Amino acid sequence: MRHLAAALPLALAALAGAALPARAGDASRGAALAEPCAACHGPRGRSAMENVPSLAGQPETYLTLQLILFREKLRDVEPMSTLVRELTDAQVEDIAAYYAGLPPGFPPGQMPPPGAALLARARPLAEAAHCNVCHLPSYAGRDNVPRLAGQREDYLRHALQGYRDGSRTGADTQMNGIAAALSAEDIAALAHFLARRN
Amino acid sequence: MARRRTGGPLALALLALPMLHGLAAAQQPAPAAPAWQQGRPSGMAASPLAPNAPRLTVTPPDRIPVAQIRVPDGFRVEVWASGMPGARMMALSENGTLFVGTRTIGRVYAVTQQDGQRRVRTLLQGLTEPNGVAVRDGALYVAAINRVLRYDNIDRSLDEPKPVELTGNFNLPTDAHHGWKFLRFGPDGKLYLQVGANCNICRVDDRHATIERYNPDGSGREVVAHGVRNSVGFDFHPVTGELWFTNNGRDWAGDNTPEDTLGHVRRVGEHFGFPWCHMGTMQDPEVTGRQCSEFSQPALRLGPHTAALGMRFYTGGMFPAEYRNRIFIARHGSWNRTQRSGYDVVMVSFDANGQPRMEPFMTGLLDGANNQFLGRPTDVQQLPDGSLLVSDEQNGAIYRIAYGR
């Protein structure tokens, strides 16, 4: 296992961007389009609002995919579905490029203090579920897999609950399978642990 | 939209336990690993291999990699239609409208032609993986996960299609994994579809890992083939009428094993081996108890992890005469293989003894040196003029391959 783990970053580098991008989003156009988003998602994509995710530093593919799922009402959550209803594909890609290029993290002073008991509970859970394989050892995410490091803890809790209860699916159902067996306490611990990765 | 995963069979849950022991120890119900991870050996738990991300946005025409596509001498390839993110399975109406199913983006497209101009419509949206499309007697049939819909007089109602709900009649399993459908009408007038295994590898009940046929209204269910892990493409031999099908092999059992296969059904109800036996010769490393010798053999191997999907016999008059009754197969391309494989269209021809053999036909979308792909061929469809359409899910485009000048 040790040599496998050592080889992992290399293998991942080879895998990253396995599909060539169709079109590079334009981050400056995206910045203009994203002005209304700041009211909830925060200036420069770092959210200070409960249950609203930070978008800064998320993988571009993930952001694009989620915006399309909102627009097509395949992820039917208000107010997002209404807000993005009129966006064209190119505008979605521009917004994704803008947020993907921003530095991730918590708004100043918003990082929650560490809870030793929560971290201790979360570590074996994260290890058993292999979170760091798809989300990467840095938890920065890749392609359609979101960044977890620096995400709001309450949002991670909210998302994991949604996957567990079947009220949310991603581009596929893999997170539903992983979350199915988690208790509310497990979810709270994992959210605390994952948000604090860096 | 909320859809429940049905619980995996016990054998599977047990297999998944070692890698999730930490969760189980917290006195929770046994967790279900994502179906695509099931059967992954513990030594590969940290493998970075994972299914490829779909692209759900329009690929601009100047970014469609048609210039990289290679076809044999005498053939040429062009972009026939584009702007259809996620374009997969194709069906042609009597009036020449092409219907195109998708998965993640939940749409069915319609491509119409008038005076040499093609128009792309988003015909349906918001469905759960409406991969299956078929046309019969002027009606479009659409199969999404756990839904079957019929749209009568579809060519006259493209702007306002109205569904007839057939879901209850078909009463298909609700599983998401391998729950998307391939649809095709047989020469017997029956509607054929597959019900894939609801896992990577597991023991399945007799409602899964099948190819089935129904009366068009959803009555008269009959299993045509058992032990077929997941077929996302089949067609009927133009002379014998036999059903030929592609089948996707299991994952996490080696870079080079098992291979995807091409099979044909000689006897209704015959068994092709899943989950005990793969490609006719490979005993499953985990699911034991029955021998390969008990099962029907595939006609041909189609390469490891290549994801052989849509296929059609060629019956047109445009290609050279020897192409008649050959099979074109779209290979969507691998994810569970270190070095990518597939991402092309292959052709299967038959020798004087009827022995099949595979050769490349449309290539160039796999950049092997960089282990990257440029497109994902998903289905093939012959046009009345004898040219061949190929859908590219990754680029939301449909190519047309023609012969001659």
HADDOCK unambig.tbl for C-alpha pairs under 7 A between the chains (distance, minus, plus):
assign (segid A and resid 12 and name CA) (segid B and resid 48 and name CA) 6.32 0.50 0.50
assign (segid A and resid 18 and name CA) (segid B and resid 371 and name CA) 6.96 0.50 0.50
assign (segid A and resid 18 and name CA) (segid B and resid 372 and name CA) 4.64 0.50 0.50
assign (segid A and resid 18 and name CA) (segid B and resid 373 and name CA) 6.37 0.50 0.50
assign (segid A and resid 19 and name CA) (segid B and resid 372 and name CA) 5.72 0.50 0.50
assign (segid A and resid 19 and name CA) (segid B and resid 373 and name CA) 5.17 0.50 0.50
assign (segid A and resid 19 and name CA) (segid B and resid 374 and name CA) 6.07 0.50 0.50
assign (segid A and resid 20 and name CA) (segid B and resid 373 and name CA) 6.73 0.50 0.50
assign (segid A and resid 20 and name CA) (segid B and resid 374 and name CA) 5.93 0.50 0.50
assign (segid A and resid 22 and name CA) (segid B and resid 59 and name CA) 5.54 0.50 0.50
assign (segid A and resid 22 and name CA) (segid B and resid 63 and name CA) 5.89 0.50 0.50
assign (segid A and resid 23 and name CA) (segid B and resid 59 and name CA) 6.97 0.50 0.50
assign (segid A and resid 65 and name CA) (segid B and resid 56 and name CA) 6.42 0.50 0.50
assign (segid A and resid 68 and name CA) (segid B and resid 56 and name CA) 6.88 0.50 0.50
assign (segid A and resid 72 and name CA) (segid B and resid 126 and name CA) 6.19 0.50 0.50
assign (segid A and resid 73 and name CA) (segid B and resid 126 and name CA) 6.48 0.50 0.50
assign (segid A and resid 74 and name CA) (segid B and resid 1 and name CA) 6.91 0.50 0.50
assign (segid A and resid 74 and name CA) (segid B and resid 126 and name CA) 6.03 0.50 0.50
assign (segid A and resid 89 and name CA) (segid B and resid 57 and name CA) 5.33 0.50 0.50
assign (segid A and resid 89 and name CA) (segid B and resid 58 and name CA) 6.28 0.50 0.50
assign (segid A and resid 124 and name CA) (segid B and resid 22 and name CA) 5.99 0.50 0.50
assign (segid A and resid 125 and name CA) (segid B and resid 22 and name CA) 5.84 0.50 0.50
assign (segid A and resid 125 and name CA) (segid B and resid 23 and name CA) 5.93 0.50 0.50
assign (segid A and resid 128 and name CA) (segid B and resid 19 and name CA) 6.08 0.50 0.50
assign (segid A and resid 128 and name CA) (segid B and resid 20 and name CA) 4.83 0.50 0.50
assign (segid A and resid 128 and name CA) (segid B and resid 21 and name CA) 6.60 0.50 0.50
assign (segid A and resid 128 and name CA) (segid B and resid 22 and name CA) 5.31 0.50 0.50
assign (segid A and resid 128 and name CA) (segid B and resid 23 and name CA) 6.59 0.50 0.50
assign (segid A and resid 129 and name CA) (segid B and resid 20 and name CA) 6.12 0.50 0.50
assign (segid A and resid 133 and name CA) (segid B and resid 46 and name CA) 5.84 0.50 0.50
assign (segid A and resid 133 and name CA) (segid B and resid 48 and name CA) 6.11 0.50 0.50
assign (segid A and resid 134 and name CA) (segid B and resid 48 and name CA) 6.88 0.50 0.50
assign (segid A and resid 143 and name CA) (segid B and resid 53 and name CA) 6.61 0.50 0.50
assign (segid A and resid 144 and name CA) (segid B and resid 53 and name CA) 5.71 0.50 0.50
assign (segid A and resid 166 and name CA) (segid B and resid 2 and name CA) 5.43 0.50 0.50
assign (segid A and resid 166 and name CA) (segid B and resid 3 and name CA) 6.12 0.50 0.50
assign (segid A and resid 166 and name CA) (segid B and resid 4 and name CA) 6.06 0.50 0.50
assign (segid A and resid 167 and name CA) (segid B and resid 2 and name CA) 4.93 0.50 0.50
assign (segid A and resid 168 and name CA) (segid B and resid 2 and name CA) 6.66 0.50 0.50
assign (segid A and resid 171 and name CA) (segid B and resid 104 and name CA) 6.29 0.50 0.50
assign (segid A and resid 173 and name CA) (segid B and resid 34 and name CA) 6.98 0.50 0.50
assign (segid A and resid 174 and name CA) (segid B and resid 34 and name CA) 4.44 0.50 0.50
assign (segid A and resid 177 and name CA) (segid B and resid 31 and name CA) 6.90 0.50 0.50
assign (segid A and resid 177 and name CA) (segid B and resid 32 and name CA) 4.98 0.50 0.50
assign (segid A and resid 177 and name CA) (segid B and resid 33 and name CA) 5.20 0.50 0.50
assign (segid A and resid 177 and name CA) (segid B and resid 34 and name CA) 4.86 0.50 0.50
assign (segid A and resid 178 and name CA) (segid B and resid 31 and name CA) 6.71 0.50 0.50
assign (segid A and resid 178 and name CA) (segid B and resid 32 and name CA) 6.46 0.50 0.50
assign (segid A and resid 178 and name CA) (segid B and resid 33 and name CA) 5.73 0.50 0.50
assign (segid A and resid 178 and name CA) (segid B and resid 34 and name CA) 6.51 0.50 0.50
assign (segid A and resid 180 and name CA) (segid B and resid 31 and name CA) 5.99 0.50 0.50
assign (segid A and resid 180 and name CA) (segid B and resid 32 and name CA) 6.90 0.50 0.50
assign (segid A and resid 181 and name CA) (segid B and resid 28 and name CA) 5.67 0.50 0.50
assign (segid A and resid 181 and name CA) (segid B and resid 29 and name CA) 5.79 0.50 0.50
assign (segid A and resid 181 and name CA) (segid B and resid 30 and name CA) 6.54 0.50 0.50
assign (segid A and resid 181 and name CA) (segid B and resid 31 and name CA) 4.78 0.50 0.50
